[in-house]
Amino acid sequence: MSLYDYQQSKDLAYNNEFYALLMAAMREADDDNLIKLYSAFPETFTELQARYNAPGGQLEGEST
């Protein structure tokens, strides 16, 4: 991690929800880090996959 990464994390933390950040991290993670994220947050990973494959990210039964 660098100073730039740290500073970016501060900006992200003030403008985003935890699960939004977590799903963004999963989208961008390399294989090793994705395994770690999946191990810690399997339900979030499963939901991210379901939303990725759903039209517009909307799951069945959700209203807009």
mmCIF file of the N, C-alpha and C atoms, coordinates in Angstrom:
data_MODEL
# 
_entry.id   MODEL 
# 
loop_
_atom_site.group_PDB 
_atom_site.id 
_atom_site.type_symbol 
_atom_site.label_atom_id 
_atom_site.label_alt_id 
_atom_site.label_comp_id 
_atom_site.label_asym_id 
_atom_site.label_entity_id 
_atom_site.label_seq_id 
_atom_site.pdbx_PDB_ins_code 
_atom_site.Cartn_x 
_atom_site.Cartn_y 
_atom_site.Cartn_z 
_atom_site.occupancy 
_atom_site.B_iso_or_equiv 
_atom_site.pdbx_formal_charge 
_atom_site.auth_seq_id 
_atom_site.auth_comp_id 
_atom_site.auth_asym_id 
_atom_site.auth_atom_id 
_atom_site.pdbx_PDB_model_num 
ATOM 1   N N  . MET A 1 1  ? 0.849   -1.167  0.000   1.00 0.00 ? 1  MET A N  1 
ATOM 2   C CA . MET A 1 1  ? 0.000   0.000   0.000   1.00 0.00 ? 1  MET A CA 1 
ATOM 3   C C  . MET A 1 1  ? 0.892   1.225   0.000   1.00 0.00 ? 1  MET A C  1 
ATOM 4   N N  . SER A 1 2  ? 0.416   2.272   -0.627  1.00 0.00 ? 2  SER A N  1 
ATOM 5   C CA . SER A 1 2  ? 1.174   3.513   -0.710  1.00 0.00 ? 2  SER A CA 1 
ATOM 6   C C  . SER A 1 2  ? 0.403   4.646   -0.034  1.00 0.00 ? 2  SER A C  1 
ATOM 7   N N  . LEU A 1 3  ? 1.049   5.792   0.094   1.00 0.00 ? 3  LEU A N  1 
ATOM 8   C CA . LEU A 1 3  ? 0.383   6.980   0.625   1.00 0.00 ? 3  LEU A CA 1 
ATOM 9   C C  . LEU A 1 3  ? -0.805  7.344   -0.254  1.00 0.00 ? 3  LEU A C  1 
ATOM 10  N N  . TYR A 1 4  ? -0.648  7.227   -1.561  1.00 0.00 ? 4  TYR A N  1 
ATOM 11  C CA . TYR A 1 4  ? -1.745  7.511   -2.487  1.00 0.00 ? 4  TYR A CA 1 
ATOM 12  C C  . TYR A 1 4  ? -2.939  6.600   -2.201  1.00 0.00 ? 4  TYR A C  1 
ATOM 13  N N  . ASP A 1 5  ? -2.696  5.312   -2.014  1.00 0.00 ? 5  ASP A N  1 
ATOM 14  C CA . ASP A 1 5  ? -3.773  4.364   -1.698  1.00 0.00 ? 5  ASP A CA 1 
ATOM 15  C C  . ASP A 1 5  ? -4.489  4.768   -0.407  1.00 0.00 ? 5  ASP A C  1 
ATOM 16  N N  . TYR A 1 6  ? -3.714  5.147   0.574   1.00 0.00 ? 6  TYR A N  1 
ATOM 17  C CA . TYR A 1 6  ? -4.291  5.563   1.852   1.00 0.00 ? 6  TYR A CA 1 
ATOM 18  C C  . TYR A 1 6  ? -5.173  6.793   1.671   1.00 0.00 ? 6  TYR A C  1 
ATOM 19  N N  . GLN A 1 7  ? -4.677  7.771   0.942   1.00 0.00 ? 7  GLN A N  1 
ATOM 20  C CA . GLN A 1 7  ? -5.450  8.989   0.720   1.00 0.00 ? 7  GLN A CA 1 
ATOM 21  C C  . GLN A 1 7  ? -6.721  8.710   -0.075  1.00 0.00 ? 7  GLN A C  1 
ATOM 22  N N  . GLN A 1 8  ? -6.641  7.845   -1.059  1.00 0.00 ? 8  GLN A N  1 
ATOM 23  C CA . GLN A 1 8  ? -7.819  7.472   -1.826  1.00 0.00 ? 8  GLN A CA 1 
ATOM 24  C C  . GLN A 1 8  ? -8.837  6.763   -0.938  1.00 0.00 ? 8  GLN A C  1 
ATOM 25  N N  . SER A 1 9  ? -8.355  5.942   -0.021  1.00 0.00 ? 9  SER A N  1 
ATOM 26  C CA . SER A 1 9  ? -9.275  5.229   0.867   1.00 0.00 ? 9  SER A CA 1 
ATOM 27  C C  . SER A 1 9  ? -10.053 6.197   1.749   1.00 0.00 ? 9  SER A C  1 
ATOM 28  N N  . LYS A 1 10 ? -9.429  7.280   2.156   1.00 0.00 ? 10 LYS A N  1 
ATOM 29  C CA . LYS A 1 10 ? -10.130 8.278   2.958   1.00 0.00 ? 10 LYS A CA 1 
ATOM 30  C C  . LYS A 1 10 ? -11.242 8.918   2.144   1.00 0.00 ? 10 LYS A C  1 
ATOM 31  N N  . ASP A 1 11 ? -10.971 9.264   0.898   1.00 0.00 ? 11 ASP A N  1 
ATOM 32  C CA . ASP A 1 11 ? -11.998 9.864   0.030   1.00 0.00 ? 11 ASP A CA 1 
ATOM 33  C C  . ASP A 1 11 ? -13.154 8.900   -0.198  1.00 0.00 ? 11 ASP A C  1 
ATOM 34  N N  . LEU A 1 12 ? -12.841 7.651   -0.452  1.00 0.00 ? 12 LEU A N  1 
ATOM 35  C CA . LEU A 1 12 ? -13.883 6.651   -0.691  1.00 0.00 ? 12 LEU A CA 1 
ATOM 36  C C  . LEU A 1 12 ? -14.732 6.417   0.551   1.00 0.00 ? 12 LEU A C  1 
ATOM 37  N N  . ALA A 1 13 ? -14.111 6.411   1.698   1.00 0.00 ? 13 ALA A N  1 
ATOM 38  C CA . ALA A 1 13 ? -14.820 6.116   2.941   1.00 0.00 ? 13 ALA A CA 1 
ATOM 39  C C  . ALA A 1 13 ? -15.893 7.149   3.247   1.00 0.00 ? 13 ALA A C  1 
ATOM 40  N N  . TYR A 1 14 ? -15.687 8.391   2.863   1.00 0.00 ? 14 TYR A N  1 
ATOM 41  C CA . TYR A 1 14 ? -16.641 9.443   3.186   1.00 0.00 ? 14 TYR A CA 1 
ATOM 42  C C  . TYR A 1 14 ? -17.829 9.480   2.239   1.00 0.00 ? 14 TYR A C  1 
ATOM 43  N N  . ASN A 1 15 ? -17.738 8.825   1.120   1.00 0.00 ? 15 ASN A N  1 
ATOM 44  C CA . ASN A 1 15 ? -18.773 8.964   0.106   1.00 0.00 ? 15 ASN A CA 1 
ATOM 45  C C  . ASN A 1 15 ? -19.483 7.676   -0.253  1.00 0.00 ? 15 ASN A C  1 
ATOM 46  N N  . ASN A 1 16 ? -19.196 6.585   0.412   1.00 0.00 ? 16 ASN A N  1 
ATOM 47  C CA . ASN A 1 16 ? -19.740 5.298   -0.002  1.00 0.00 ? 16 ASN A CA 1 
ATOM 48  C C  . ASN A 1 16 ? -20.145 4.437   1.176   1.00 0.00 ? 16 ASN A C  1 
ATOM 49  N N  . GLU A 1 17 ? -21.037 3.514   0.898   1.00 0.00 ? 17 GLU A N  1 
ATOM 50  C CA . GLU A 1 17 ? -21.468 2.528   1.878   1.00 0.00 ? 17 GLU A CA 1 
ATOM 51  C C  . GLU A 1 17 ? -20.490 1.354   1.902   1.00 0.00 ? 17 GLU A C  1 
ATOM 52  N N  . PHE A 1 18 ? -20.448 0.662   3.030   1.00 0.00 ? 18 PHE A N  1 
ATOM 53  C CA . PHE A 1 18 ? -19.506 -0.438  3.218   1.00 0.00 ? 18 PHE A CA 1 
ATOM 54  C C  . PHE A 1 18 ? -19.650 -1.511  2.139   1.00 0.00 ? 18 PHE A C  1 
ATOM 55  N N  . TYR A 1 19 ? -20.878 -1.999  1.902   1.00 0.00 ? 19 TYR A N  1 
ATOM 56  C CA . TYR A 1 19 ? -21.049 -3.094  0.951   1.00 0.00 ? 19 TYR A CA 1 
ATOM 57  C C  . TYR A 1 19 ? -20.781 -2.663  -0.486  1.00 0.00 ? 19 TYR A C  1 
ATOM 58  N N  . ALA A 1 20 ? -21.005 -1.399  -0.790  1.00 0.00 ? 20 ALA A N  1 
ATOM 59  C CA . ALA A 1 20 ? -20.651 -0.890  -2.118  1.00 0.00 ? 20 ALA A CA 1 
ATOM 60  C C  . ALA A 1 20 ? -19.134 -0.942  -2.306  1.00 0.00 ? 20 ALA A C  1 
ATOM 61  N N  . LEU A 1 21 ? -18.408 -0.542  -1.281  1.00 0.00 ? 21 LEU A N  1 
ATOM 62  C CA . LEU A 1 21 ? -16.944 -0.598  -1.346  1.00 0.00 ? 21 LEU A CA 1 
ATOM 63  C C  . LEU A 1 21 ? -16.448 -2.034  -1.425  1.00 0.00 ? 21 LEU A C  1 
ATOM 64  N N  . LEU A 1 22 ? -17.080 -2.905  -0.663  1.00 0.00 ? 22 LEU A N  1 
ATOM 65  C CA . LEU A 1 22 ? -16.686 -4.308  -0.653  1.00 0.00 ? 22 LEU A CA 1 
ATOM 66  C C  . LEU A 1 22 ? -16.901 -4.949  -2.020  1.00 0.00 ? 22 LEU A C  1 
ATOM 67  N N  . MET A 1 23 ? -18.050 -4.684  -2.630  1.00 0.00 ? 23 MET A N  1 
ATOM 68  C CA . MET A 1 23 ? -18.314 -5.246  -3.963  1.00 0.00 ? 23 MET A CA 1 
ATOM 69  C C  . MET A 1 23 ? -17.365 -4.651  -5.001  1.00 0.00 ? 23 MET A C  1 
ATOM 70  N N  . ALA A 1 24 ? -17.045 -3.377  -4.879  1.00 0.00 ? 24 ALA A N  1 
ATOM 71  C CA . ALA A 1 24 ? -16.081 -2.756  -5.797  1.00 0.00 ? 24 ALA A CA 1 
ATOM 72  C C  . ALA A 1 24 ? -14.708 -3.408  -5.642  1.00 0.00 ? 24 ALA A C  1 
ATOM 73  N N  . ALA A 1 25 ? -14.323 -3.680  -4.403  1.00 0.00 ? 25 ALA A N  1 
ATOM 74  C CA . ALA A 1 25 ? -13.040 -4.343  -4.162  1.00 0.00 ? 25 ALA A CA 1 
ATOM 75  C C  . ALA A 1 25 ? -13.029 -5.734  -4.778  1.00 0.00 ? 25 ALA A C  1 
ATOM 76  N N  . MET A 1 26 ? -14.138 -6.446  -4.664  1.00 0.00 ? 26 MET A N  1 
ATOM 77  C CA . MET A 1 26 ? -14.225 -7.784  -5.245  1.00 0.00 ? 26 MET A CA 1 
ATOM 78  C C  . MET A 1 26 ? -14.122 -7.728  -6.763  1.00 0.00 ? 26 MET A C  1 
ATOM 79  N N  . ARG A 1 27 ? -14.718 -6.729  -7.369  1.00 0.00 ? 27 ARG A N  1 
ATOM 80  C CA . ARG A 1 27 ? -14.658 -6.581  -8.831  1.00 0.00 ? 27 ARG A CA 1 
ATOM 81  C C  . ARG A 1 27 ? -13.229 -6.373  -9.324  1.00 0.00 ? 27 ARG A C  1 
ATOM 82  N N  . GLU A 1 28 ? -12.435 -5.669  -8.533  1.00 0.00 ? 28 GLU A N  1 
ATOM 83  C CA . GLU A 1 28 ? -11.100 -5.285  -8.972  1.00 0.00 ? 28 GLU A CA 1 
ATOM 84  C C  . GLU A 1 28 ? -9.980  -6.151  -8.404  1.00 0.00 ? 28 GLU A C  1 
ATOM 85  N N  . ALA A 1 29 ? -10.317 -7.076  -7.529  1.00 0.00 ? 29 ALA A N  1 
ATOM 86  C CA . ALA A 1 29 ? -9.294  -7.863  -6.827  1.00 0.00 ? 29 ALA A CA 1 
ATOM 87  C C  . ALA A 1 29 ? -8.586  -8.838  -7.757  1.00 0.00 ? 29 ALA A C  1 
ATOM 88  N N  . ASP A 1 30 ? -7.300  -9.040  -7.496  1.00 0.00 ? 30 ASP A N  1 
ATOM 89  C CA . ASP A 1 30 ? -6.585  -10.118 -8.176  1.00 0.00 ? 30 ASP A CA 1 
ATOM 90  C C  . ASP A 1 30 ? -7.015  -11.442 -7.541  1.00 0.00 ? 30 ASP A C  1 
ATOM 91  N N  . ASP A 1 31 ? -6.576  -12.529 -8.098  1.00 0.00 ? 31 ASP A N  1 
ATOM 92  C CA . ASP A 1 31 ? -7.044  -13.845 -7.640  1.00 0.00 ? 31 ASP A CA 1 
ATOM 93  C C  . ASP A 1 31 ? -6.790  -14.090 -6.157  1.00 0.00 ? 31 ASP A C  1 
ATOM 94  N N  . ASP A 1 32 ? -5.592  -13.763 -5.680  1.00 0.00 ? 32 ASP A N  1 
ATOM 95  C CA . ASP A 1 32 ? -5.263  -14.014 -4.270  1.00 0.00 ? 32 ASP A CA 1 
ATOM 96  C C  . ASP A 1 32 ? -6.143  -13.195 -3.334  1.00 0.00 ? 32 ASP A C  1 
ATOM 97  N N  . ASN A 1 33 ? -6.338  -11.924 -3.650  1.00 0.00 ? 33 ASN A N  1 
ATOM 98  C CA . ASN A 1 33 ? -7.162  -11.077 -2.795  1.00 0.00 ? 33 ASN A CA 1 
ATOM 99  C C  . ASN A 1 33 ? -8.644  -11.421 -2.906  1.00 0.00 ? 33 ASN A C  1 
ATOM 100 N N  . LEU A 1 34 ? -9.079  -11.861 -4.068  1.00 0.00 ? 34 LEU A N  1 
ATOM 101 C CA . LEU A 1 34 ? -10.473 -12.274 -4.217  1.00 0.00 ? 34 LEU A CA 1 
ATOM 102 C C  . LEU A 1 34 ? -10.765 -13.493 -3.337  1.00 0.00 ? 34 LEU A C  1 
ATOM 103 N N  . ILE A 1 35 ? -9.838  -14.403 -3.255  1.00 0.00 ? 35 ILE A N  1 
ATOM 104 C CA . ILE A 1 35 ? -10.006 -15.565 -2.376  1.00 0.00 ? 35 ILE A CA 1 
ATOM 105 C C  . ILE A 1 35 ? -10.155 -15.115 -0.928  1.00 0.00 ? 35 ILE A C  1 
ATOM 106 N N  . LYS A 1 36 ? -9.348  -14.161 -0.516  1.00 0.00 ? 36 LYS A N  1 
ATOM 107 C CA . LYS A 1 36 ? -9.435  -13.643 0.853   1.00 0.00 ? 36 LYS A CA 1 
ATOM 108 C C  . LYS A 1 36 ? -10.776 -12.949 1.096   1.00 0.00 ? 36 LYS A C  1 
ATOM 109 N N  . LEU A 1 37 ? -11.200 -12.133 0.146   1.00 0.00 ? 37 LEU A N  1 
ATOM 110 C CA . LEU A 1 37 ? -12.481 -11.442 0.290   1.00 0.00 ? 37 LEU A CA 1 
ATOM 111 C C  . LEU A 1 37 ? -13.635 -12.438 0.317   1.00 0.00 ? 37 LEU A C  1 
ATOM 112 N N  . TYR A 1 38 ? -13.583 -13.422 -0.564  1.00 0.00 ? 38 TYR A N  1 
ATOM 113 C CA . TYR A 1 38 ? -14.627 -14.454 -0.592  1.00 0.00 ? 38 TYR A CA 1 
ATOM 114 C C  . TYR A 1 38 ? -14.679 -15.207 0.733   1.00 0.00 ? 38 TYR A C  1 
ATOM 115 N N  . SER A 1 39 ? -13.517 -15.535 1.278   1.00 0.00 ? 39 SER A N  1 
ATOM 116 C CA . SER A 1 39 ? -13.471 -16.272 2.544   1.00 0.00 ? 39 SER A CA 1 
ATOM 117 C C  . SER A 1 39 ? -14.091 -15.467 3.682   1.00 0.00 ? 39 SER A C  1 
ATOM 118 N N  . ALA A 1 40 ? -13.881 -14.170 3.665   1.00 0.00 ? 40 ALA A N  1 
ATOM 119 C CA . ALA A 1 40 ? -14.402 -13.317 4.730   1.00 0.00 ? 40 ALA A CA 1 
ATOM 120 C C  . ALA A 1 40 ? -15.863 -12.932 4.524   1.00 0.00 ? 40 ALA A C  1 
ATOM 121 N N  . PHE A 1 41 ? -16.293 -12.815 3.257   1.00 0.00 ? 41 PHE A N  1 
ATOM 122 C CA . PHE A 1 41 ? -17.633 -12.319 2.944   1.00 0.00 ? 41 PHE A CA 1 
ATOM 123 C C  . PHE A 1 41 ? -18.291 -13.160 1.851   1.00 0.00 ? 41 PHE A C  1 
ATOM 124 N N  . PRO A 1 42 ? -18.540 -14.442 2.109   1.00 0.00 ? 42 PRO A N  1 
ATOM 125 C CA . PRO A 1 42 ? -19.085 -15.306 1.049   1.00 0.00 ? 42 PRO A CA 1 
ATOM 126 C C  . PRO A 1 42 ? -20.478 -14.875 0.576   1.00 0.00 ? 42 PRO A C  1 
ATOM 127 N N  . GLU A 1 43 ? -21.320 -14.387 1.494   1.00 0.00 ? 43 GLU A N  1 
ATOM 128 C CA . GLU A 1 43 ? -22.670 -13.977 1.094   1.00 0.00 ? 43 GLU A CA 1 
ATOM 129 C C  . GLU A 1 43 ? -22.629 -12.767 0.155   1.00 0.00 ? 43 GLU A C  1 
ATOM 130 N N  . THR A 1 44 ? -21.740 -11.838 0.437   1.00 0.00 ? 44 THR A N  1 
ATOM 131 C CA . THR A 1 44 ? -21.610 -10.654 -0.418  1.00 0.00 ? 44 THR A CA 1 
ATOM 132 C C  . THR A 1 44 ? -21.094 -11.053 -1.788  1.00 0.00 ? 44 THR A C  1 
ATOM 133 N N  . PHE A 1 45 ? -20.148 -11.966 -1.837  1.00 0.00 ? 45 PHE A N  1 
ATOM 134 C CA . PHE A 1 45 ? -19.619 -12.437 -3.114  1.00 0.00 ? 45 PHE A CA 1 
ATOM 135 C C  . PHE A 1 45 ? -20.719 -13.110 -3.933  1.00 0.00 ? 45 PHE A C  1 
ATOM 136 N N  . THR A 1 46 ? -21.530 -13.938 -3.280  1.00 0.00 ? 46 THR A N  1 
ATOM 137 C CA . THR A 1 46 ? -22.628 -14.620 -3.968  1.00 0.00 ? 46 THR A CA 1 
ATOM 138 C C  . THR A 1 46 ? -23.636 -13.609 -4.503  1.00 0.00 ? 46 THR A C  1 
ATOM 139 N N  . GLU A 1 47 ? -23.950 -12.594 -3.711  1.00 0.00 ? 47 GLU A N  1 
ATOM 140 C CA . GLU A 1 47 ? -24.889 -11.573 -4.182  1.00 0.00 ? 47 GLU A CA 1 
ATOM 141 C C  . GLU A 1 47 ? -24.295 -10.783 -5.344  1.00 0.00 ? 47 GLU A C  1 
ATOM 142 N N  . LEU A 1 48 ? -23.019 -10.463 -5.278  1.00 0.00 ? 48 LEU A N  1 
ATOM 143 C CA . LEU A 1 48 ? -22.368 -9.750  -6.379  1.00 0.00 ? 48 LEU A CA 1 
ATOM 144 C C  . LEU A 1 48 ? -22.467 -10.561 -7.665  1.00 0.00 ? 48 LEU A C  1 
ATOM 145 N N  . GLN A 1 49 ? -22.211 -11.849 -7.587  1.00 0.00 ? 49 GLN A N  1 
ATOM 146 C CA . GLN A 1 49 ? -22.325 -12.704 -8.774  1.00 0.00 ? 49 GLN A CA 1 
ATOM 147 C C  . GLN A 1 49 ? -23.753 -12.720 -9.307  1.00 0.00 ? 49 GLN A C  1 
ATOM 148 N N  . ALA A 1 50 ? -24.723 -12.834 -8.411  1.00 0.00 ? 50 ALA A N  1 
ATOM 149 C CA . ALA A 1 50 ? -26.128 -12.865 -8.832  1.00 0.00 ? 50 ALA A CA 1 
ATOM 150 C C  . ALA A 1 50 ? -26.523 -11.554 -9.500  1.00 0.00 ? 50 ALA A C  1 
ATOM 151 N N  . ARG A 1 51 ? -26.109 -10.447 -8.928  1.00 0.00 ? 51 ARG A N  1 
ATOM 152 C CA . ARG A 1 51 ? -26.448 -9.144  -9.502  1.00 0.00 ? 51 ARG A CA 1 
ATOM 153 C C  . ARG A 1 51 ? -25.718 -8.913  -10.822 1.00 0.00 ? 51 ARG A C  1 
ATOM 154 N N  . TYR A 1 52 ? -24.499 -9.388  -10.907 1.00 0.00 ? 52 TYR A N  1 
ATOM 155 C CA . TYR A 1 52 ? -23.721 -9.246  -12.144 1.00 0.00 ? 52 TYR A CA 1 
ATOM 156 C C  . TYR A 1 52 ? -24.440 -9.942  -13.298 1.00 0.00 ? 52 TYR A C  1 
ATOM 157 N N  . ASN A 1 53 ? -25.050 -11.072 -13.008 1.00 0.00 ? 53 ASN A N  1 
ATOM 158 C CA . ASN A 1 53 ? -25.718 -11.860 -14.044 1.00 0.00 ? 53 ASN A CA 1 
ATOM 159 C C  . ASN A 1 53 ? -27.188 -11.492 -14.235 1.00 0.00 ? 53 ASN A C  1 
ATOM 160 N N  . ALA A 1 54 ? -27.735 -10.637 -13.383 1.00 0.00 ? 54 ALA A N  1 
ATOM 161 C CA . ALA A 1 54 ? -29.140 -10.222 -13.494 1.00 0.00 ? 54 ALA A CA 1 
ATOM 162 C C  . ALA A 1 54 ? -29.236 -8.969  -14.364 1.00 0.00 ? 54 ALA A C  1 
ATOM 163 N N  . PRO A 1 55 ? -30.304 -8.857  -15.135 1.00 0.00 ? 55 PRO A N  1 
ATOM 164 C CA . PRO A 1 55 ? -30.484 -7.662  -15.966 1.00 0.00 ? 55 PRO A CA 1 
ATOM 165 C C  . PRO A 1 55 ? -30.508 -6.396  -15.119 1.00 0.00 ? 55 PRO A C  1 
ATOM 166 N N  . GLY A 1 56 ? -29.592 -5.502  -15.372 1.00 0.00 ? 56 GLY A N  1 
ATOM 167 C CA . GLY A 1 56 ? -29.519 -4.254  -14.628 1.00 0.00 ? 56 GLY A CA 1 
ATOM 168 C C  . GLY A 1 56 ? -29.117 -4.421  -13.176 1.00 0.00 ? 56 GLY A C  1 
ATOM 169 N N  . GLY A 1 57 ? -28.665 -5.614  -12.802 1.00 0.00 ? 57 GLY A N  1 
ATOM 170 C CA . GLY A 1 57 ? -28.277 -5.866  -11.426 1.00 0.00 ? 57 GLY A CA 1 
ATOM 171 C C  . GLY A 1 57 ? -29.450 -6.058  -10.486 1.00 0.00 ? 57 GLY A C  1 
ATOM 172 N N  . GLN A 1 58 ? -30.658 -6.092  -11.036 1.00 0.00 ? 58 GLN A N  1 
ATOM 173 C CA . GLN A 1 58 ? -31.854 -6.212  -10.222 1.00 0.00 ? 58 GLN A CA 1 
ATOM 174 C C  . GLN A 1 58 ? -32.225 -7.680  -10.040 1.00 0.00 ? 58 GLN A C  1 
ATOM 175 N N  . LEU A 1 59 ? -32.340 -8.083  -8.789  1.00 0.00 ? 59 LEU A N  1 
ATOM 176 C CA . LEU A 1 59 ? -32.687 -9.464  -8.476  1.00 0.00 ? 59 LEU A CA 1 
ATOM 177 C C  . LEU A 1 59 ? -34.200 -9.648  -8.526  1.00 0.00 ? 59 LEU A C  1 
ATOM 178 N N  . GLU A 1 60 ? -34.615 -10.879 -8.764  1.00 0.00 ? 60 GLU A N  1 
ATOM 179 C CA . GLU A 1 60 ? -36.036 -11.204 -8.836  1.00 0.00 ? 60 GLU A CA 1 
ATOM 180 C C  . GLU A 1 60 ? -36.736 -10.800 -7.545  1.00 0.00 ? 60 GLU A C  1 
ATOM 181 N N  . GLY A 1 61 ? -37.861 -10.156 -7.678  1.00 0.00 ? 61 GLY A N  1 
ATOM 182 C CA . GLY A 1 61 ? -38.628 -9.734  -6.524  1.00 0.00 ? 61 GLY A CA 1 
ATOM 183 C C  . GLY A 1 61 ? -38.318 -8.330  -6.037  1.00 0.00 ? 61 GLY A C  1 
ATOM 184 N N  . GLU A 1 62 ? -37.277 -7.691  -6.583  1.00 0.00 ? 62 GLU A N  1 
ATOM 185 C CA . GLU A 1 62 ? -36.949 -6.316  -6.207  1.00 0.00 ? 62 GLU A CA 1 
ATOM 186 C C  . GLU A 1 62 ? -37.708 -5.347  -7.109  1.00 0.00 ? 62 GLU A C  1 
ATOM 187 N N  . SER A 1 63 ? -38.133 -4.253  -6.523  1.00 0.00 ? 63 SER A N  1 
ATOM 188 C CA . SER A 1 63 ? -38.745 -3.215  -7.344  1.00 0.00 ? 63 SER A CA 1 
ATOM 189 C C  . SER A 1 63 ? -37.755 -2.062  -7.499  1.00 0.00 ? 63 SER A C  1 
ATOM 190 N N  . THR A 1 64 ? -37.928 -1.314  -8.563  1.00 0.00 ? 64 THR A N  1 
ATOM 191 C CA . THR A 1 64 ? -37.005 -0.205  -8.831  1.00 0.00 ? 64 THR A CA 1 
ATOM 192 C C  . THR A 1 64 ? -37.332 1.010   -8.040  1.00 0.00 ? 64 THR A C  1 
# 
